[in-house]
Structure formats: structure tokens, C-alpha cells
Amino acid sequence: MEDSHLSVEEVCRLLSVHKSTFYRQKAKATFVQPSARQRPKQAVIQEKVRVLCQQHPTYGYRRIWALLKRQGIEVNQKTVYSVMKAEGLTQKQKRYEAKRTYQPVDFQINSSNQVWHIDMTKIWTSEGWKYLVSIIDAYDRRIVAWSLDNYCRDDEAISVLEKAVNEAFPYGVREQGLKLVQDNGSQFTSRDFVSTLKILGIEQIRTSYKHPQSNGKMERWYRTLKEEEVWANEYQNLEEARASIGTYITLYNEQRPHSALGYRAPLEVYMGEYSTKAA
């Protein structure tokens, strides 16, 4: 075309071809595939996806995509979904319908260590039921402290609370404005537990009576723990359960992509907040 000195318009008119068609075909003819360094080959992506799905069998395509991104593999979510679907690795999304209406506990939260949630759940072992008490941060979703014991009395609840305070507020928690959301379980409404909150200067927020969903962040955490860790294992005793759950909580805090956090891990968000405040 350059040799004939004809313009694009003239060439298209002679060939009875629309200008947009001409440019589209020209782009296809001159397109250069990106190098392997710029874009991993499909086989590499497929293998990475398979490995990650084996390591995290309960993860959906968005979390697998987030893990690939951490490894420096630039790939879009649609590609990850296509690979997982073709390999039969996609997860069926569970739907949990609310059985009754309730008034959620709502706060204006804009940083870590403003609002915590505390609750208890039961964990089965070959020795019988064990009781897990944990505290989750409402902003960054990290598990601040936890304890798995043979009993769930106010003593265990107070111990977890003190552990969390010592970890998050090494210079004291009084006058920091911390709120603790809890249900109406006997462990958290006992005289000793309430007294401990007052001594520490923590505001106690009770959820609505007979509406445990008001403590939704904690309920969601326990559901995730059971789906990804507890139900996949058969603990023989308390020590084995503690070790396995402890390993999972470390992974949850440090590595697990959280959808509510933009697929960052809780400690990524917390450390970002901490460094910002320190600066």
C-alpha cells in the first residue's frame, strides 16, 4: 500500500471493504504474542491452579486467583475460573437463608482494634467435645486470640480476653475506646467477665436476645474454620486439635485471602494499619 501511494480510504473503496474491517485484519496480522516472561503459558497456569486447589480444596476461583497474584503470576479471574471449571475444581456456592429478621450490630469502624467480637463454639474429638473461644477484629478480620479447652467457663473467656489485650495493647487498653461484641452466653455475662471488662475499660456490646446472627463476623469465622479445617479432620485428643487448629489460624491470619479485605490476608491489613499509625 505504501508503494502504491494510495490512502487507506482509497484502498478500502477499491476493495469494497469497510475501514474498521481493514484495521481489524491489520491488527491480527501484526499481533505479536507476549513473551513467556510477560504471560505464563496456559499449561503453567493450569498446573499452578491444580496445585493450589489441592492445597486449598475449599477455595473458590477468586481466592485461587489471589494466591496466583501473590506468586507474581498475572492472570485474570475469568481465566482462573475457566481452568477450574474445565478441571472440575470449582466449588458449589452454598446459600444460607436467614430464618428470621434481626437488628444487626452496626458501628462506624475505620481501623483495627476498635471493635472486637468474642464467641464460643464446640469442636468434636475422640475424647468428646472441646470448646473454642476466640476473638476476631471487626476491621481487619484477624483472630486476635483464641483458646481450645475441655471447658468453657468464664475463666477461659477471661483468659482469651486478657491474651488479646496483651497482644494488641501492650501499653494498656484503658481509654482506647475498644468495644467488645458478644452474645448472651453465660460465660460472657458472668459477674467476673463483666467486672474484667470494666477494669480494662472495654465497652460491652451485647447482641439482641435470641439473635446470634448479630455477631455475624464471628459466626462467619467459625463457619470458615469448620468448612476448611475441622470437618476435614478427626482429632484424637485435645492436644492434636489444638495443634491442627493453631496451624490453620496462623494460615488464616497470615495467608488466606479474605473477600471482604480485597483478597488480602488479615495480617496484611493489620500491619498496614499498624505501620500507618506508627508513622
C-alpha positions in Angstrom: 0.0 0.0 0.0 2.9 2.3 0.8 4.4 1.6 -2.7 1.2 2.5 -4.4 0.9 5.8 -2.6 -2.8 5.1 -2.0 -4.5 6.2 1.1 -6.4 3.8 3.4 -9.7 5.2 2.3 -8.9 4.7 -1.4 -7.7 1.1 -0.8 -10.9 0.3 1.2 -13.0 1.8 -1.5 -11.4 -0.2 -4.3 -11.7 -3.4 -2.3 -15.3 -2.6 -1.1 -14.1 -3.1 2.5 -15.1 -1.0 5.5 -12.2 0.9 7.1 -12.8 -0.8 10.5 -12.5 -4.2 8.9 -9.3 -3.2 7.3 -7.7 -2.1 10.6 -9.0 -5.1 12.5 -7.4 -7.5 10.0 -4.2 -5.5 10.0 -4.1 -5.7 13.8 -4.5 -9.5 13.7 -1.7 -9.8 11.1 0.8 -7.7 13.1 -0.1 -9.1 16.6 2.8 -10.4 18.5 2.2 -12.9 21.2 3.6 -11.7 24.6 6.7 -13.5 25.8 6.6 -16.3 28.4 8.0 -13.8 30.9 5.2 -11.4 30.3 2.4 -14.0 30.3 2.7 -17.5 31.7 1.8 -20.3 29.2 -1.6 -21.9 29.7 -0.1 -25.2 30.8 1.8 -23.4 33.5 -1.3 -21.7 34.8 -3.2 -24.9 34.7 -0.6 -26.7 36.8 -0.4 -23.8 39.3 -4.2 -23.8 39.7 -4.2 -27.6 40.2 -1.6 -27.4 42.9 -3.3 -24.6 44.7 -6.7 -26.3 44.5 -5.1 -29.4 46.0 -3.6 -27.4 48.9 -6.9 -25.4 49.4 -9.7 -27.7 48.3 -12.4 -25.4 49.7 -11.2 -22.2 47.9 -13.2 -20.7 45.0 -11.7 -19.2 41.9 -11.3 -15.7 43.3 -9.1 -16.9 46.2 -7.1 -19.1 43.9 -6.6 -16.0 41.7 -5.4 -14.0 44.7 -2.8 -16.7 45.6 -1.6 -16.7 42.0 -1.2 -13.0 42.1 0.9 -13.3 45.2 3.2 -15.6 43.4 3.7 -13.0 40.7 1.5 -14.7 38.1 -0.5 -12.1 36.2 -3.8 -13.8 35.1 -7.4 -12.6 35.2 -10.1 -14.1 37.3 -12.0 -15.4 34.2 -9.0 -17.4 33.1 -8.7 -19.0 36.6 -12.4 -19.8 36.6 -12.2 -21.4 33.1 -9.3 -23.6 34.1 -11.0 -24.7 37.4 -14.3 -25.4 35.6 -12.5 -27.4 32.9 -10.7 -29.4 35.6 -13.8 -29.9 37.7 -12.3 -27.9 40.5 -15.0 -25.2 41.0 -16.9 -25.1 44.3 -20.7 -25.1 44.5 -21.7 -21.9 46.3 -23.7 -22.5 49.4 -26.7 -20.4 50.1 -27.6 -19.7 53.7 -31.1 -18.2 54.1 -32.0 -16.2 57.1 -34.7 -17.8 59.1 -35.8 -14.6 60.9 -35.2 -10.9 60.8 -32.9 -9.2 63.3 -31.3 -5.9 64.0 -27.6 -6.1 63.2 -24.9 -4.6 65.4 -23.6 -1.7 63.4 -20.6 0.6 64.1 -18.6 3.1 62.2 -15.3 1.1 62.0 -12.3 2.6 60.2 -9.3 1.0 61.8 -8.1 -2.1 63.7 -8.6 -2.6 67.4 -11.8 -0.5 67.6 -14.3 -3.3 67.7 -13.7 -7.0 68.6 -16.2 -9.9 68.6 -16.0 -12.9 71.0 -17.8 -16.2 71.0 -17.5 -19.9 71.7 -18.0 -23.0 69.5 -17.8 -26.7 70.1 -15.1 -28.9 68.5 -15.5 -32.7 68.4 -12.6 -35.0 69.3 -12.4 -38.7 70.1 -12.3 -37.7 73.7 -15.6 -35.8 73.4 -16.5 -32.1 72.9 -13.9 -29.4 73.4 -14.6 -25.7 73.5 -13.0 -23.0 71.3 -13.2 -19.4 72.4 -11.8 -16.8 70.0 -11.8 -13.1 69.4 -11.9 -11.6 65.9 -11.2 -7.9 64.9 -14.2 -6.4 63.1 -12.0 -4.3 60.8 -9.1 -6.5 59.7 -10.7 -9.9 60.5 -7.6 -11.2 62.2 -8.0 -13.7 65.0 -6.6 -11.7 67.9 -6.6 -14.5 70.4 -8.1 -18.0 70.9 -8.1 -20.9 73.3 -9.3 -24.5 73.0 -10.1 -26.2 76.3 -12.0 -29.0 78.0 -14.4 -26.5 79.5 -16.0 -23.2 78.5 -16.4 -21.2 81.7 -15.9 -17.5 82.3 -12.3 -18.4 83.4 -11.5 -19.5 79.8 -13.3 -16.5 78.3 -11.4 -14.1 80.6 -8.1 -15.8 79.7 -8.7 -15.3 76.0 -9.7 -11.7 76.5 -6.6 -10.9 78.6 -4.4 -12.6 76.0 -5.9 -10.5 73.2 -5.4 -7.3 75.2 -1.8 -8.1 76.0 -1.2 -8.8 72.3 -2.9 -5.8 70.8 -2.4 -3.2 73.6 1.0 -3.9 75.2 0.9 -0.4 76.8 -2.6 -0.6 78.1 -6.1 -0.7 76.7 -7.9 1.8 79.0 -9.2 5.0 77.2 -8.6 3.4 73.8 -12.3 3.2 73.1 -12.3 -0.6 72.5 -15.7 -2.3 72.1 -16.4 -6.0 72.6 -19.4 -7.5 70.8 -20.7 -10.7 72.4 -23.8 -12.8 72.7 -25.7 -13.5 75.9 -23.9 -16.8 76.8 -23.3 -17.3 80.5 -19.5 -17.1 80.1 -19.8 -13.6 78.8 -22.5 -12.3 81.1 -21.0 -13.6 84.3 -20.1 -11.2 87.1 -16.3 -11.9 86.8 -16.3 -11.4 83.0 -18.3 -8.1 83.2 -16.0 -6.9 86.0 -12.9 -7.7 83.9 -14.3 -5.6 81.1 -14.9 -2.7 83.4 -11.4 -2.9 84.9 -9.9 -2.9 81.4 -12.1 0.0 80.2 -13.7 -2.1 77.4 -17.3 -1.2 76.4 -19.5 -4.3 76.4 -22.0 -4.6 73.5 -24.5 -7.5 73.8 -26.2 -8.8 70.7 -30.0 -9.0 70.6 -31.6 -11.8 72.6 -32.2 -14.9 70.6 -30.5 -13.3 67.6 -26.9 -14.6 67.5 -26.6 -13.5 63.8 -26.0 -10.0 65.2 -22.5 -11.4 65.9 -22.2 -12.1 62.2 -18.4 -11.7 61.7 -17.8 -14.3 64.4 -20.4 -16.7 63.1 -18.8 -16.4 59.6 -15.3 -17.1 61.1 -16.5 -20.3 62.8 -18.2 -21.5 59.6 -15.0 -20.9 57.6 -12.9 -22.7 60.3 -15.2 -25.7 60.3 -15.5 -26.0 56.5 -11.8 -25.7 55.8 -10.3 -27.3 58.9 -12.5 -29.0 61.5 -14.8 -31.1 59.3 -11.9 -32.4 57.2 -10.1 -33.9 60.3 -10.8 -36.4 63.0 -9.0 -35.2 66.1 -8.0 -37.9 68.5 -7.5 -35.6 71.6 -7.3 -32.0 72.8 -3.6 -31.6 72.0 -4.0 -32.8 68.4 -7.0 -30.5 67.9 -5.0 -27.5 69.4 -2.0 -28.1 67.1 -4.1 -28.5 64.0 -6.4 -25.6 64.6 -3.5 -23.4 65.7 -1.7 -24.1 62.4 -4.9 -23.2 60.5 -5.4 -20.0 62.4 -1.8 -18.9 61.6 -2.5 -19.6 57.9 -5.8 -17.8 58.1 -4.2 -14.7 59.7 -1.1 -14.6 57.5 -2.0 -16.1 54.1 -5.7 -16.8 53.5 -7.2 -14.2 51.0 -10.3 -12.6 52.5 -13.0 -11.4 50.1 -14.1 -8.6 52.5 -10.5 -7.3 52.6 -10.0 -7.2 48.8 -8.5 -10.7 48.9 -5.7 -9.6 51.3 -4.9 -11.6 54.4 -6.0 -10.2 57.8 -2.4 -9.5 58.9 -1.6 -7.7 55.6 -4.4 -5.2 56.5 -3.5 -5.1 60.2 0.2 -4.5 59.6 -0.6 -1.8 57.1 -2.8 -0.1 59.7 -0.1 -0.5 62.3 2.7 0.9 60.2 0.5 3.9 59.2 -0.3 4.7 62.8 3.4 4.3 63.8 4.4 6.7 61.1 
